[in-house]
């Protein structure tokens, strides 16, 4: 069970927090002073500490320094009042995971804690074995025993080795990076790996889901606002750009931002300055920007949904995330990695997978990619009756999945399928002859890359959307 220590000299607050978190499945202890908290840490192996910034015998800065020095595997979340927000941001730069402002709201507390466990703290042992974690080399130089659970787990496939090579190549630079890939391929994990292997690794990594932002909230989330700057602005808010200053800002699904916000982003990226809503003061920025999307931004430019000038500001280096189905034996490497984590979470000792499950995993299409695999493993580890995961523990859509043979797949792409009627009717027409040659080239390239559409689009020097449209025109699915 995940263990949390609450350090707060307001006994009622600590008690309420303890009861709330216990009801939500955590093992919770409390301490009413800084000294008491450090004593509790000596005897308890805590995953996370919730520490009030203002304590009678010390403050949050000193507590954070002591905890990170003596217990580097333990995460820290600071509880603070609005007047201490600036200091809370400084504490994040010193190594705190996040901060929560008073008054405390249950949903916000639970969301922050869950996010900390999901995206940050895990022991090195969980990532060892056959898995290789980007960042181990740099971390070993600093004698750090902690890694981030969401770091990119490299595999042995050709696609994974190329991805690892690109991460190691771009990480030491200050280049802005675009990460392209299907949903669930681990784009945020790669972004974190780039950050952790960069000179900014001791500075904040701030992730922002642009897909969940409303037009009204986006400006405040990006740039922050001053108290009273608009109706409902009850306190000063630090924006994500300011929080990430000195470190890395990761923008996920950036193609969903409104055109107006894109214009404001362009100015911030160009000038490297940010101004909170309602303020006249400009703040200098030193932020590396990494963006991710599962859609073609170039297609968005064509449709007038994404600014071309902003795209070129971001596009200093592009990484293509391979889908899980193209990573071969990495599927089982990742499955074993997630099984170790699930065993640790559930307190179980499931040792592996039956041969039928292995065959099933290797043949399944994994439309949800790594995220889908992780969820399947967690579910299967819970349902496993013995020390091995069998077909009974898998969801029906996976256990019942049937893959056509490679020969069957190719036969469905015969010339009769992709020859348009007008081409067959008049082969001597130059336009039709060009179309026929184009169709044949598309089929040939797709076969060469085993129908990996991302690679095919690269070789054909067109974007994925154009390739999809051409495939649709020739009934190629």
C-alpha positions as CSV (number, residue, x, y, z in Angstrom):
1,X,0.0,0.0,0.0
2,X,1.2,3.5,-0.8
3,X,2.4,5.3,2.3
4,X,1.9,9.0,3.0
5,X,3.2,11.1,5.8
6,X,1.4,14.4,6.7
7,X,3.4,17.0,8.5
8,X,1.2,19.9,9.7
9,X,1.1,21.6,13.1
10,X,-2.7,22.3,12.7
11,X,-3.9,19.0,14.2
12,X,-7.4,19.3,12.9
13,X,-6.2,19.7,9.3
14,X,-3.8,16.8,9.6
15,X,-6.6,14.6,11.1
16,X,-9.1,15.5,8.3
17,X,-6.5,14.9,5.6
18,X,-5.5,11.6,7.2
19,X,-9.1,10.3,7.3
20,X,-9.8,11.4,3.7
21,X,-6.7,9.8,2.3
22,X,-7.2,6.6,4.3
23,X,-10.7,6.3,2.8
24,X,-9.1,6.5,-0.6
25,X,-6.8,3.6,0.0
26,X,-3.6,5.1,1.3
27,X,-1.6,4.2,4.4
28,X,-1.4,7.5,6.2
29,X,0.6,8.7,9.3
30,X,0.8,12.3,10.7
31,X,3.3,14.4,12.5
32,X,2.7,17.8,14.1
33,X,6.2,19.3,13.7
34,X,9.2,19.3,11.5
35,X,11.3,17.3,14.0
36,X,8.4,14.9,14.5
37,X,8.2,14.4,10.7
38,X,11.9,13.6,10.4
39,X,11.6,11.1,13.3
40,X,8.7,9.4,11.5
41,X,10.7,9.2,8.3
42,X,13.5,7.3,10.2
43,X,11.2,4.5,11.1
44,X,8.7,4.5,8.2
45,X,9.3,3.8,4.5
46,X,7.1,6.6,3.1
47,X,6.5,7.1,-0.6
48,X,5.2,10.7,-0.3
49,X,5.2,13.5,2.3
50,X,2.6,16.3,2.5
51,X,4.3,19.1,4.4
52,X,2.8,22.4,5.5
53,X,5.1,25.3,4.4
54,X,4.8,27.1,7.8
55,X,5.6,25.0,10.8
56,X,6.3,26.2,14.3
57,X,9.9,24.7,14.5
58,X,10.9,25.1,10.8
59,X,9.7,25.8,7.3
60,X,9.0,24.0,4.1
61,X,12.3,24.9,2.5
62,X,14.3,23.4,5.3
63,X,12.1,20.3,5.5
64,X,12.4,19.7,1.7
65,X,16.2,20.1,1.9
66,X,16.4,17.5,4.7
67,X,14.0,15.0,3.2
68,X,15.6,15.1,-0.3
69,X,19.1,14.7,1.3
70,X,18.3,11.9,3.6
71,X,15.4,10.2,1.8
72,X,15.8,10.9,-1.9
73,X,13.2,8.3,-2.9
74,X,10.5,10.1,-1.0
75,X,8.4,12.6,-2.9
76,X,7.3,15.9,-1.3
77,X,4.2,18.0,-1.9
78,X,4.0,21.4,-0.1
79,X,0.9,22.7,1.5
80,X,0.9,26.5,1.3
81,X,-1.2,29.6,1.6
82,X,-1.8,32.0,-1.3
83,X,0.8,34.4,0.0
84,X,3.5,31.7,-0.2
85,X,2.9,30.7,-3.8
86,X,6.1,32.3,-5.1
87,X,8.1,30.4,-2.5
88,X,6.2,27.2,-3.5
89,X,7.4,27.6,-7.1
90,X,11.0,27.9,-5.8
91,X,10.5,24.7,-3.8
92,X,9.4,22.9,-6.9
93,X,12.7,24.0,-8.5
94,X,14.5,22.6,-5.4
95,X,12.9,19.1,-5.9
96,X,9.3,19.2,-4.6
97,X,6.8,17.4,-6.8
98,X,4.1,20.0,-6.5
99,X,2.2,22.3,-4.1
100,X,-1.4,22.6,-2.9
101,X,-2.9,25.9,-1.8
102,X,-5.2,26.6,1.1
103,X,-8.1,26.3,1.5
104,X,-7.7,22.6,0.7
105,X,-10.2,20.9,-1.7
106,X,-10.5,17.1,-1.6
107,X,-10.6,16.6,-5.4
108,X,-7.5,18.8,-5.9
109,X,-5.6,17.0,-3.2
110,X,-6.5,13.5,-4.4
111,X,-5.7,14.4,-8.1
112,X,-2.3,15.8,-7.2
113,X,-1.4,12.8,-5.0
114,X,-2.5,10.3,-7.7
115,X,-0.6,12.2,-10.4
116,X,2.5,12.1,-8.2
117,X,2.3,8.3,-7.8
118,X,1.4,7.7,-11.5
119,X,4.0,9.9,-13.1
120,X,6.9,10.2,-10.7
121,X,8.1,8.0,-7.8
122,X,9.1,4.4,-8.3
123,X,12.2,2.4,-7.2
124,X,15.0,1.5,-9.5
125,X,14.3,-2.2,-8.9
126,X,11.0,-1.8,-10.7
127,X,12.7,-0.7,-13.9
128,X,15.7,-3.2,-13.7
129,X,15.9,-6.6,-15.2
130,X,15.5,-6.7,-19.0
131,X,14.3,-3.1,-19.2
132,X,16.7,-0.2,-19.8
133,X,15.7,3.2,-18.6
134,X,16.9,6.3,-20.3
135,X,18.8,8.4,-17.8
136,X,20.4,5.7,-15.8
137,X,23.9,6.7,-17.0
138,X,23.5,10.3,-16.0
139,X,21.8,9.4,-12.7
140,X,24.5,6.9,-11.8
141,X,27.1,9.7,-12.0
142,X,25.1,11.6,-9.4
143,X,24.6,8.5,-7.2
144,X,20.8,8.8,-7.4
145,X,18.8,5.7,-6.5
146,X,15.5,7.1,-7.8
147,X,14.2,7.0,-11.3
148,X,10.9,8.2,-12.7
149,X,8.3,5.4,-13.4
150,X,7.2,7.1,-16.5
151,X,10.7,7.3,-18.1
152,X,10.9,5.7,-21.5
153,X,11.6,2.0,-21.2
154,X,13.9,1.2,-24.1
155,X,13.6,-2.1,-25.9
156,X,15.7,-4.2,-28.3
157,X,13.7,-3.6,-31.5
158,X,15.1,-1.6,-34.3
159,X,12.3,1.0,-33.8
160,X,13.1,1.4,-30.1
161,X,16.8,1.6,-30.6
162,X,16.3,4.4,-33.2
163,X,14.0,6.2,-30.7
164,X,16.5,5.9,-28.0
165,X,19.2,7.2,-30.3
166,X,17.1,10.3,-31.1
167,X,16.4,11.0,-27.4
168,X,20.1,10.8,-26.5
169,X,20.9,13.0,-29.5
170,X,18.5,15.9,-28.8
171,X,18.4,15.8,-24.9
172,X,21.6,17.7,-24.3
173,X,20.5,20.6,-26.6
174,X,18.0,23.4,-26.0
175,X,16.0,22.5,-29.2
176,X,12.3,22.6,-29.1
177,X,10.9,19.2,-29.9
178,X,7.7,17.9,-31.5
179,X,6.8,14.3,-30.6
180,X,4.4,12.7,-33.0
181,X,2.7,9.4,-32.4
182,X,-0.5,7.5,-31.8
183,X,-2.4,7.8,-28.6
184,X,-0.8,5.8,-25.8
185,X,2.6,5.4,-27.4
186,X,4.3,7.1,-24.4
187,X,4.9,10.6,-25.7
188,X,5.0,12.2,-22.3
189,X,7.4,9.5,-21.1
190,X,9.8,10.4,-23.9
191,X,9.4,14.1,-23.1
192,X,10.4,13.4,-19.5
193,X,13.4,11.3,-20.6
194,X,14.6,14.2,-22.8
195,X,14.3,16.5,-19.8
196,X,16.0,14.2,-17.4
197,X,19.0,13.7,-19.8
198,X,19.3,17.4,-20.4
199,X,21.3,20.1,-18.4
200,X,17.9,21.1,-17.1
201,X,17.3,17.9,-15.2
202,X,17.4,19.5,-11.8
203,X,14.8,22.1,-12.8
204,X,11.0,21.7,-13.1
205,X,9.3,19.5,-15.7
206,X,5.8,20.9,-16.1
207,X,3.3,19.0,-18.2
208,X,0.1,20.6,-19.5
209,X,-2.8,18.8,-21.3
210,X,-3.9,21.3,-23.9
211,X,-6.8,19.0,-24.9
212,X,-8.6,19.6,-21.6
213,X,-8.3,23.4,-21.6
214,X,-11.3,25.6,-22.4
215,X,-10.7,28.8,-24.3
216,X,-11.5,30.9,-21.2
217,X,-9.1,29.1,-18.9
218,X,-6.2,28.6,-21.3
219,X,-4.6,32.1,-21.0
220,X,-4.7,31.9,-17.2
221,X,-3.2,28.4,-17.2
222,X,-0.4,29.4,-19.5
223,X,0.4,32.8,-18.3
224,X,-1.1,33.1,-14.8
225,X,-3.1,36.0,-13.4
226,X,-3.0,38.6,-10.7
227,X,-5.6,38.7,-7.9
228,X,-8.6,40.7,-9.0
229,X,-7.6,40.9,-12.6
230,X,-11.0,39.5,-13.6
231,X,-14.2,38.2,-12.0
232,X,-13.4,35.1,-10.0
233,X,-9.7,35.9,-9.7
234,X,-9.6,35.5,-6.0
235,X,-5.9,35.0,-5.7
236,X,-2.7,35.4,-7.7
237,X,-2.0,32.4,-9.9
238,X,1.4,31.3,-11.3
239,X,1.1,30.2,-14.9
240,X,2.7,27.1,-16.3
241,X,5.3,29.0,-18.2
242,X,6.5,30.7,-15.1
243,X,6.4,27.4,-13.1
244,X,8.6,25.8,-15.7
245,X,11.1,28.7,-15.8
246,X,14.6,27.2,-16.0
247,X,13.2,23.8,-16.9
248,X,11.0,22.2,-19.5
249,X,7.4,22.8,-20.4
250,X,5.6,19.9,-22.0
251,X,2.4,20.7,-24.0
252,X,0.4,17.6,-24.9
253,X,-2.2,17.7,-27.7
254,X,-1.2,21.2,-28.6
255,X,-3.2,21.1,-31.8
256,X,-6.4,21.5,-29.8
257,X,-5.6,25.1,-28.7
258,X,-7.7,27.9,-30.1
259,X,-6.2,30.2,-32.7
260,X,-6.2,33.1,-30.3
261,X,-4.2,31.2,-27.7
262,X,-1.8,30.2,-30.4
263,X,-1.2,33.8,-31.2
264,X,-0.5,34.6,-27.5
265,X,1.8,31.5,-27.4
266,X,3.7,32.7,-30.4
267,X,4.6,36.0,-28.8
268,X,5.7,34.3,-25.6
269,X,7.9,31.8,-27.5
270,X,9.4,34.5,-29.7
271,X,10.1,37.0,-27.0
272,X,10.9,34.6,-24.2
273,X,8.8,36.8,-21.8
274,X,5.5,36.2,-20.1
275,X,3.1,38.7,-18.5
276,X,0.4,37.5,-16.1
277,X,-3.1,38.6,-16.8
278,X,-3.7,41.9,-15.1
279,X,0.0,42.7,-14.6
280,X,2.2,45.2,-16.4
281,X,5.4,43.4,-15.4
282,X,7.1,41.1,-17.9
283,X,9.0,38.1,-16.6
284,X,12.0,36.8,-18.5
285,X,11.7,33.1,-19.4
286,X,14.3,30.4,-19.9
287,X,12.1,27.4,-20.9
288,X,12.6,24.5,-23.2
289,X,9.4,23.6,-24.9
290,X,8.4,20.0,-26.0
291,X,5.0,19.5,-27.6
292,X,3.2,16.3,-28.5
293,X,0.3,15.5,-30.8
294,X,-1.4,12.4,-32.4
295,X,-2.6,14.5,-35.3
296,X,-0.7,16.2,-38.2
297,X,0.0,19.8,-37.4
298,X,0.7,20.4,-41.0
299,X,-2.8,19.2,-41.8
300,X,-4.0,21.7,-39.2
301,X,-2.1,24.4,-41.0
302,X,-3.7,23.5,-44.3
303,X,-7.2,23.7,-42.7
304,X,-6.4,27.0,-41.0
305,X,-6.6,25.5,-37.5
306,X,-2.9,25.8,-36.6
307,X,-0.6,28.7,-37.1
308,X,2.3,28.0,-39.4
309,X,4.6,30.5,-37.7
310,X,4.0,28.8,-34.4
311,X,4.6,25.4,-35.9
312,X,8.0,26.5,-37.2
313,X,8.9,27.9,-33.8
314,X,8.3,24.5,-32.3
315,X,9.7,22.4,-35.1
316,X,13.5,22.4,-34.3
317,X,13.5,18.6,-33.9
318,X,10.8,16.0,-34.6
319,X,10.6,12.5,-33.0
320,X,8.2,9.9,-34.4
321,X,6.9,7.4,-31.8
322,X,6.6,3.9,-33.1
323,X,3.3,2.2,-32.3
324,X,3.6,-0.8,-30.0
325,X,2.7,-3.3,-32.8
326,X,5.9,-2.3,-34.6
327,X,8.1,-2.9,-31.7
328,X,8.3,-6.7,-31.9
329,X,9.8,-8.4,-28.8
330,X,9.5,-5.2,-26.9
331,X,5.9,-6.1,-26.3
332,X,6.8,-8.8,-23.9
333,X,9.7,-6.8,-22.4
334,X,7.2,-4.1,-21.5
335,X,4.6,-6.6,-20.3
336,X,7.1,-8.1,-17.9
337,X,8.0,-4.5,-16.7
338,X,4.4,-3.7,-16.1
339,X,3.8,-7.0,-14.3
340,X,6.6,-6.2,-11.8
341,X,4.9,-2.9,-11.1
342,X,1.5,-4.5,-10.8
343,X,2.9,-7.2,-8.4
344,X,4.3,-4.4,-6.3
345,X,1.1,-2.4,-6.2
346,X,-1.1,-5.4,-5.5
347,X,1.2,-7.3,-3.2
348,X,1.1,-10.3,-5.5
349,X,3.8,-12.6,-6.9
350,X,2.6,-13.5,-10.5
351,X,5.7,-14.8,-12.2
352,X,4.9,-14.5,-15.9
353,X,2.6,-15.4,-18.8
354,X,1.5,-18.6,-20.4
355,X,2.7,-19.4,-23.9
356,X,-0.9,-18.8,-25.3
357,X,-0.9,-15.3,-23.7
358,X,2.5,-14.5,-25.2
359,X,1.4,-15.6,-28.7
360,X,-1.8,-13.5,-28.2
361,X,0.1,-10.4,-27.2
362,X,2.5,-10.7,-30.1
363,X,-0.3,-11.0,-32.6
364,X,-2.7,-8.4,-31.2
365,X,-2.8,-5.0,-32.8
366,X,-2.6,-2.8,-29.6
367,X,-4.6,0.1,-30.9
368,X,-4.2,1.8,-27.5
369,X,-0.4,1.0,-27.6
370,X,1.6,1.1,-24.3
371,X,-1.2,2.5,-22.3
372,X,-3.5,-0.3,-23.4
373,X,-0.9,-2.9,-22.6
374,X,-0.3,-1.5,-19.1
375,X,-4.0,-1.5,-18.3
376,X,-4.4,-5.1,-19.6
377,X,-1.5,-6.2,-17.4
378,X,-2.8,-4.5,-14.3
379,X,-6.2,-6.2,-14.8
380,X,-4.7,-9.6,-15.6
381,X,-2.4,-9.5,-12.5
382,X,-5.5,-8.9,-10.4
383,X,-7.5,-11.7,-11.9
384,X,-4.7,-14.3,-12.2
385,X,-5.7,-17.4,-10.2
386,X,-2.2,-18.9,-10.0
387,X,1.3,-17.6,-10.4
388,X,0.9,-17.2,-14.2
389,X,-1.3,-15.0,-16.3
390,X,-3.5,-17.2,-18.6
391,X,-6.0,-16.4,-21.4
392,X,-8.8,-16.4,-18.8
393,X,-7.4,-13.2,-17.2
394,X,-7.4,-11.3,-20.5
395,X,-10.3,-9.0,-21.8
396,X,-12.5,-10.7,-24.4
397,X,-11.5,-8.3,-27.2
398,X,-7.9,-9.5,-26.8
399,X,-8.4,-13.2,-26.1
400,X,-10.8,-13.5,-29.0
401,X,-8.6,-11.5,-31.4
402,X,-7.7,-13.3,-34.6
403,X,-4.9,-12.1,-36.8
404,X,-5.0,-12.9,-40.5
405,X,-1.8,-14.5,-41.9
406,X,0.7,-12.2,-43.7
407,X,-0.2,-14.0,-47.0
408,X,-3.9,-13.3,-46.4
409,X,-3.1,-9.6,-45.7
410,X,-1.1,-9.2,-48.9
411,X,-3.8,-11.0,-51.0
412,X,-6.3,-8.4,-50.0
413,X,-4.0,-5.7,-51.5
414,X,-3.9,-7.3,-55.0
415,X,-3.8,-5.0,-58.0
416,X,-7.6,-5.5,-58.6
417,X,-8.2,-3.7,-55.3
418,X,-6.1,-0.6,-55.9
419,X,-6.7,0.0,-59.6
420,X,-9.3,2.7,-59.9
421,X,-11.9,2.0,-62.7
422,X,-10.9,4.9,-64.8
423,X,-7.3,3.6,-64.7
424,X,-8.3,0.2,-66.0
425,X,-10.5,1.7,-68.7
426,X,-7.7,3.8,-70.2
427,X,-4.1,2.9,-69.4
428,X,-2.7,5.0,-72.2
429,X,-4.0,8.3,-70.7
430,X,-1.0,10.0,-69.1
431,X,-2.9,11.2,-66.0
432,X,-4.2,7.7,-65.4
433,X,-0.8,6.2,-66.0
434,X,0.6,8.5,-63.4
435,X,-2.1,7.5,-60.9
436,X,-1.4,3.8,-61.5
437,X,2.3,4.4,-60.9
438,X,1.5,6.3,-57.7
439,X,-0.7,3.5,-56.4
440,X,1.9,0.9,-57.2
441,X,4.5,2.9,-55.4
442,X,2.3,3.3,-52.3
443,X,1.6,-0.4,-52.2
444,X,5.3,-1.3,-52.6
445,X,6.5,1.1,-49.9
446,X,3.8,-0.1,-47.5
447,X,4.9,-3.7,-48.0
448,X,8.5,-2.8,-47.5
449,X,7.8,-1.3,-44.1
450,X,5.3,-3.9,-43.1
451,X,2.4,-1.5,-43.4
452,X,3.9,1.0,-40.9
453,X,2.1,4.2,-42.1
454,X,4.4,6.6,-40.3
455,X,7.5,5.1,-42.0
456,X,5.7,4.9,-45.3
457,X,4.7,8.6,-45.2
458,X,8.3,9.5,-44.4
459,X,9.7,7.5,-47.4
460,X,7.0,8.8,-49.7
461,X,7.8,12.4,-48.4
462,X,4.1,13.1,-47.6
463,X,2.3,13.6,-44.3
464,X,0.3,10.8,-42.7
465,X,-3.1,12.5,-43.5
466,X,-2.2,12.6,-47.2
467,X,-1.2,8.9,-47.1
468,X,-4.5,8.0,-45.4
469,X,-6.5,9.9,-48.1
470,X,-4.6,8.1,-50.9
471,X,-5.1,4.7,-49.1
472,X,-8.8,5.5,-48.8
473,X,-9.0,6.3,-52.5
474,X,-7.7,2.9,-53.4
475,X,-9.7,1.1,-50.7
476,X,-6.6,0.1,-48.8
477,X,-7.4,-0.5,-45.1
